[in-house]
Amino acid sequence: MFRNIKGEILMETEKIKAILFDLGNVLVRFDLAIMAKGYSKYARIPDERIAEFVMSSRLGEWYMRGKLTSSEFYRKTAAFFKMKKISYDEFYAVWNSIFSPYREMEDIVRNLKKKYPHIPLIIVSDTNEEHFNFVRKEYEFIDLVDHFVLSQDIGRLKPHHDMYNAAITLAGVLPREIFYTDDREDLIRKARAMGLRAYQFTGHEALIKQFEKLGVSL
């Protein structure tokens, strides 16, 4: 049995008809400390300040919501951190260096696409133009995904309901027929409140077990 945040009970035997994935630290790994180290050649920036800037600053939010172009974000961020000698290409080389592959998750996506071609796979992610373009170019398995719901396109960040509603519309099925995984607990709570069968991501092995409980064998 699966109980959503409203207390409604859903049977785990009910078929999954769409699967939603978060991107960062689910399908690919990322580490903001790598970014801080990269920018340290251009300015003294504590690791925690980089993390705070990317995740919760006004500039970071505007860029992820598509309210700033990549050129504007480069200029404003370089000025904010007083990185006077960093070029556009150098800035984004560091910006994108945070990512690394998660091979087991790549295999899961490939297996899902092979065994269940009728189940749409959808990425729902708070991201930005440079990060998403880099990931899509670097990790070819991303193109196996059927649809993308990205903050830069929607103009909102999770857990705003516009992000989840866009994914539900693309899935074309009922919320209770949608599986969603994300590494953040607050986002899982929001998704469950909207009726999705949402589970916090803790690693590929736990994800495989959760799929098995729902009748999706890998």
C-alpha positions as a Markdown table, in Angstrom:
| # | Residue | x | y | z |
|---|---|---|---|---|
| 1 | Met | 0.0 | 0.0 | 0.0 |
| 2 | Phe | 1.1 | 3.6 | -0.7 |
| 3 | Arg | -0.4 | 6.4 | 1.4 |
| 4 | Asn | -0.1 | 9.9 | 0.0 |
| 5 | Ile | 0.2 | 13.1 | 2.1 |
| 6 | Lys | -3.6 | 13.5 | 2.2 |
| 7 | Gly | -3.9 | 10.1 | 3.8 |
| 8 | Glu | -5.4 | 8.5 | 0.7 |
| 9 | Ile | -4.4 | 4.9 | 0.2 |
| 10 | Leu | -3.2 | 3.7 | -3.2 |
| 11 | Met | -2.4 | 0.1 | -4.0 |
| 12 | Glu | 1.1 | -0.6 | -5.0 |
| 13 | Thr | -0.2 | -3.1 | -7.5 |
| 14 | Glu | -1.7 | -0.2 | -9.5 |
| 15 | Lys | 0.3 | 0.1 | -12.7 |
| 16 | Ile | 2.9 | 2.8 | -13.1 |
| 17 | Lys | 2.3 | 4.6 | -16.4 |
| 18 | Ala | 4.9 | 7.4 | -16.2 |
| 19 | Ile | 8.2 | 7.9 | -14.4 |
| 20 | Leu | 9.6 | 11.3 | -13.3 |
| 21 | Phe | 13.2 | 11.8 | -12.3 |
| 22 | Asp | 15.1 | 14.7 | -10.8 |
| 23 | Leu | 18.4 | 15.4 | -12.6 |
| 24 | Gly | 21.1 | 16.5 | -10.2 |
| 25 | Asn | 22.2 | 13.8 | -7.6 |
| 26 | Val | 19.7 | 11.4 | -9.1 |
| 27 | Leu | 20.6 | 10.8 | -12.8 |
| 28 | Val | 24.0 | 12.5 | -12.6 |
| 29 | Arg | 26.1 | 13.4 | -9.6 |
| 30 | Phe | 27.2 | 16.9 | -8.7 |
| 31 | Asp | 29.4 | 18.5 | -6.1 |
| 32 | Leu | 29.4 | 22.3 | -5.6 |
| 33 | Ala | 32.7 | 22.1 | -3.8 |
| 34 | Ile | 34.3 | 21.5 | -7.2 |
| 35 | Met | 32.9 | 24.8 | -8.4 |
| 36 | Ala | 34.3 | 26.6 | -5.4 |
| 37 | Lys | 37.8 | 25.1 | -6.0 |
| 38 | Gly | 37.6 | 26.1 | -9.7 |
| 39 | Tyr | 36.7 | 29.7 | -9.0 |
| 40 | Ser | 39.4 | 30.0 | -6.3 |
| 41 | Lys | 41.9 | 30.7 | -9.0 |
| 42 | Tyr | 40.0 | 33.9 | -9.8 |
| 43 | Ala | 38.8 | 35.0 | -6.3 |
| 44 | Arg | 38.7 | 33.9 | -2.7 |
| 45 | Ile | 35.3 | 32.3 | -2.3 |
| 46 | Pro | 34.4 | 30.0 | 0.6 |
| 47 | Asp | 32.8 | 26.7 | -0.4 |
| 48 | Glu | 29.7 | 27.4 | 1.6 |
| 49 | Arg | 29.3 | 30.8 | -0.1 |
| 50 | Ile | 29.3 | 29.2 | -3.5 |
| 51 | Ala | 26.7 | 26.6 | -2.4 |
| 52 | Glu | 24.5 | 29.3 | -0.9 |
| 53 | Phe | 24.8 | 31.5 | -4.0 |
| 54 | Val | 23.9 | 28.7 | -6.4 |
| 55 | Met | 21.0 | 27.3 | -4.4 |
| 56 | Ser | 19.4 | 30.3 | -2.8 |
| 57 | Ser | 20.7 | 33.7 | -4.1 |
| 58 | Arg | 18.5 | 36.0 | -6.1 |
| 59 | Leu | 20.9 | 35.8 | -9.1 |
| 60 | Gly | 21.0 | 32.0 | -8.9 |
| 61 | Glu | 17.2 | 31.8 | -8.8 |
| 62 | Trp | 16.7 | 34.2 | -11.7 |
| 63 | Tyr | 19.1 | 32.2 | -13.8 |
| 64 | Met | 17.4 | 28.9 | -13.0 |
| 65 | Arg | 14.0 | 30.5 | -13.8 |
| 66 | Gly | 15.2 | 31.7 | -17.2 |
| 67 | Lys | 15.0 | 35.4 | -16.1 |
| 68 | Leu | 18.7 | 36.0 | -17.0 |
| 69 | Thr | 20.6 | 35.0 | -20.1 |
| 70 | Ser | 23.9 | 33.1 | -19.7 |
| 71 | Ser | 25.8 | 36.2 | -20.7 |
| 72 | Glu | 23.9 | 38.3 | -18.1 |
| 73 | Phe | 24.5 | 35.7 | -15.4 |
| 74 | Tyr | 28.2 | 35.5 | -16.2 |
| 75 | Arg | 28.7 | 39.3 | -16.0 |
| 76 | Lys | 26.6 | 39.7 | -12.8 |
| 77 | Thr | 28.2 | 36.7 | -11.0 |
| 78 | Ala | 31.8 | 37.6 | -12.0 |
| 79 | Ala | 31.1 | 41.1 | -10.7 |
| 80 | Phe | 29.5 | 39.8 | -7.5 |
| 81 | Phe | 32.5 | 37.6 | -6.6 |
| 82 | Lys | 35.0 | 40.2 | -8.0 |
| 83 | Met | 36.4 | 37.7 | -10.6 |
| 84 | Lys | 37.7 | 40.4 | -12.9 |
| 85 | Lys | 40.0 | 38.2 | -15.0 |
| 86 | Ile | 37.7 | 35.3 | -15.8 |
| 87 | Ser | 36.4 | 34.9 | -19.3 |
| 88 | Tyr | 33.0 | 33.7 | -20.3 |
| 89 | Asp | 34.4 | 30.3 | -21.4 |
| 90 | Glu | 36.5 | 30.0 | -18.2 |
| 91 | Phe | 33.5 | 30.9 | -16.1 |
| 92 | Tyr | 31.2 | 28.2 | -17.6 |
| 93 | Ala | 34.0 | 25.6 | -17.7 |
| 94 | Val | 34.1 | 25.8 | -13.9 |
| 95 | Trp | 30.3 | 26.2 | -13.6 |
| 96 | Asn | 29.8 | 22.9 | -15.5 |
| 97 | Ser | 32.7 | 21.0 | -13.8 |
| 98 | Ile | 30.5 | 20.0 | -10.9 |
| 99 | Phe | 29.0 | 17.0 | -12.7 |
| 100 | Ser | 30.1 | 13.4 | -12.8 |
| 101 | Pro | 28.5 | 10.3 | -14.1 |
| 102 | Tyr | 26.2 | 7.9 | -12.2 |
| 103 | Arg | 26.7 | 4.8 | -14.3 |
| 104 | Glu | 24.2 | 2.7 | -12.4 |
| 105 | Met | 21.4 | 5.3 | -13.0 |
| 106 | Glu | 22.4 | 5.5 | -16.7 |
| 107 | Asp | 21.8 | 1.7 | -16.8 |
| 108 | Ile | 18.4 | 2.0 | -15.1 |
| 109 | Val | 17.3 | 4.6 | -17.7 |
| 110 | Arg | 18.4 | 2.4 | -20.5 |
| 111 | Asn | 16.8 | -0.7 | -19.1 |
| 112 | Leu | 13.5 | 1.2 | -18.5 |
| 113 | Lys | 13.5 | 2.4 | -22.0 |
| 114 | Lys | 14.2 | -1.1 | -23.4 |
| 115 | Lys | 11.8 | -3.0 | -21.2 |
| 116 | Tyr | 9.0 | -0.5 | -20.9 |
| 117 | Pro | 9.0 | 1.7 | -24.1 |
| 118 | His | 5.3 | 2.6 | -23.5 |
| 119 | Ile | 6.2 | 4.3 | -20.1 |
| 120 | Pro | 7.2 | 7.9 | -20.7 |
| 121 | Leu | 10.3 | 9.1 | -18.8 |
| 122 | Ile | 10.3 | 12.7 | -17.8 |
| 123 | Ile | 13.0 | 14.8 | -16.1 |
| 124 | Val | 11.7 | 17.4 | -13.7 |
| 125 | Ser | 14.6 | 19.7 | -12.7 |
| 126 | Asp | 15.6 | 23.0 | -11.3 |
| 127 | Thr | 18.4 | 23.8 | -13.7 |
| 128 | Asn | 19.8 | 26.5 | -16.0 |
| 129 | Glu | 20.8 | 26.8 | -19.6 |
| 130 | Glu | 24.5 | 26.1 | -19.3 |
| 131 | His | 24.1 | 23.2 | -16.9 |
| 132 | Phe | 21.4 | 21.5 | -18.9 |
| 133 | Asn | 23.1 | 21.9 | -22.3 |
| 134 | Phe | 26.3 | 20.6 | -20.8 |
| 135 | Val | 24.7 | 17.5 | -19.2 |
| 136 | Arg | 22.7 | 16.7 | -22.4 |
| 137 | Lys | 25.9 | 16.9 | -24.5 |
| 138 | Glu | 28.1 | 15.0 | -22.0 |
| 139 | Tyr | 25.7 | 12.2 | -21.1 |
| 140 | Glu | 24.1 | 10.8 | -24.2 |
| 141 | Phe | 21.6 | 8.6 | -22.2 |
| 142 | Ile | 19.7 | 11.8 | -21.3 |
| 143 | Asp | 18.3 | 11.8 | -24.8 |
| 144 | Leu | 16.5 | 8.5 | -24.0 |
| 145 | Val | 14.2 | 10.6 | -21.8 |
| 146 | Asp | 10.9 | 11.5 | -23.5 |
| 147 | His | 10.2 | 14.9 | -22.0 |
| 148 | Phe | 11.9 | 17.6 | -19.9 |
| 149 | Val | 10.2 | 19.9 | -17.4 |
| 150 | Leu | 12.9 | 22.5 | -16.6 |
| 151 | Ser | 12.7 | 25.5 | -14.3 |
| 152 | Gln | 14.4 | 27.6 | -17.0 |
| 153 | Asp | 11.5 | 26.9 | -19.3 |
| 154 | Ile | 8.6 | 26.9 | -16.8 |
| 155 | Gly | 9.9 | 30.1 | -15.0 |
| 156 | Arg | 9.3 | 28.4 | -11.6 |
| 157 | Leu | 11.4 | 26.3 | -9.1 |
| 158 | Lys | 10.3 | 23.2 | -7.4 |
| 159 | Pro | 8.2 | 22.8 | -5.3 |
| 160 | His | 5.9 | 25.2 | -7.2 |
| 161 | His | 2.9 | 23.4 | -8.5 |
| 162 | Asp | 3.5 | 24.7 | -12.0 |
| 163 | Met | 6.5 | 22.3 | -12.3 |
| 164 | Tyr | 4.5 | 19.3 | -11.3 |
| 165 | Asn | 1.4 | 20.2 | -13.3 |
| 166 | Ala | 3.6 | 20.5 | -16.4 |
| 167 | Ala | 5.0 | 17.0 | -15.8 |
| 168 | Ile | 1.5 | 15.5 | -15.2 |
| 169 | Thr | 0.2 | 17.1 | -18.4 |
| 170 | Leu | 3.2 | 15.7 | -20.4 |
| 171 | Ala | 2.7 | 12.2 | -18.8 |
| 172 | Gly | -0.9 | 12.2 | -19.9 |
| 173 | Val | -2.0 | 10.0 | -17.0 |
| 174 | Leu | -3.5 | 10.3 | -13.6 |
| 175 | Pro | -1.1 | 11.6 | -10.8 |
| 176 | Arg | -1.5 | 8.3 | -8.9 |
| 177 | Glu | -0.2 | 6.5 | -12.0 |
| 178 | Ile | 3.0 | 8.5 | -11.9 |
| 179 | Phe | 6.2 | 7.5 | -10.1 |
| 180 | Tyr | 8.5 | 10.3 | -9.0 |
| 181 | Thr | 11.9 | 10.3 | -7.3 |
| 182 | Asp | 13.9 | 13.2 | -6.0 |
| 183 | Asp | 16.7 | 13.5 | -3.5 |
| 184 | Arg | 15.0 | 16.3 | -1.5 |
| 185 | Glu | 12.4 | 15.3 | 1.1 |
| 186 | Asp | 10.5 | 18.6 | 0.8 |
| 187 | Leu | 10.0 | 18.1 | -2.9 |
| 188 | Ile | 8.7 | 14.6 | -2.3 |
| 189 | Arg | 6.2 | 15.9 | 0.2 |
| 190 | Lys | 4.9 | 18.4 | -2.3 |
| 191 | Ala | 4.6 | 15.8 | -5.0 |
| 192 | Arg | 2.7 | 13.5 | -2.7 |
| 193 | Ala | 0.3 | 16.4 | -1.8 |
| 194 | Met | -0.4 | 16.6 | -5.5 |
| 195 | Gly | -1.2 | 12.9 | -5.7 |
| 196 | Leu | 2.0 | 11.6 | -7.2 |
| 197 | Arg | 3.6 | 8.3 | -6.0 |
| 198 | Ala | 6.7 | 10.0 | -4.8 |
| 199 | Tyr | 9.8 | 8.5 | -3.1 |
| 200 | Gln | 12.9 | 10.1 | -1.9 |
| 201 | Phe | 16.0 | 9.0 | -3.8 |
| 202 | Thr | 18.7 | 7.5 | -1.6 |
| 203 | Gly | 20.6 | 5.5 | -4.2 |
| 204 | His | 20.2 | 3.2 | -7.2 |
| 205 | Glu | 19.8 | 0.0 | -5.2 |
| 206 | Ala | 17.0 | 1.4 | -3.1 |
| 207 | Leu | 15.4 | 2.7 | -6.3 |
| 208 | Ile | 15.5 | -0.7 | -8.0 |
| 209 | Lys | 13.8 | -2.2 | -4.9 |
| 210 | Gln | 11.1 | 0.4 | -5.0 |
| 211 | Phe | 10.5 | -0.2 | -8.7 |
| 212 | Glu | 10.1 | -3.9 | -8.0 |
| 213 | Lys | 7.5 | -3.3 | -5.3 |
| 214 | Leu | 5.5 | -1.4 | -8.0 |
| 215 | Gly | 5.8 | -4.1 | -10.6 |
| 216 | Val | 8.6 | -2.5 | -12.6 |
| 217 | Ser | 11.3 | -5.2 | -12.8 |
| 218 | Leu | 14.7 | -4.2 | -14.0 |
